[in-house]
Amino acid sequence: MKIMVVDNDPVYLGLLAEILQLHGYDVTAVHDGEEALSKLKEVPVDFILSDISMPKMNGMSLHRYIRQDPKLKHLPFAWNSGYRELRDAAKVEDPSIDLKFEKAMPIPNLLFFLSHFASGGRRRSKGHESAAC
């Protein structure tokens, strides 16, 4: 599965990309929403995992843009962030968000959710958006 990881924290971005690659995922790592949109024109992906709080274009704006693009709107999309941003994002009632989780979520939990999507799973059940936290 090809995953795009979008995060402005270079340490977290590099670490998460490396962990996902070690578990067999093909990872494209970018630093903000604008770079993600540009890269999506060149590199097809199966899943987008985006930080919420970023300069230039944040994760919410990136998600909104992707859902409006007929070529991209099918992509599973996850938000991740620190607790405060995630708490604010949890208030967003949007069934097109497939997963919301804290950056501190254990890696095995994240890998479980990604394997669910890789095996054809799609939407989480309503009310389970915080199950990963």
Summary of the structure (lengths in Angstrom):
residues: 133
radius of gyration: 13.3
end to end distance: 23.0
largest distance: 34.9
contacts: 394
relative contact order: 0.15
helix: 38%
strand: 18%
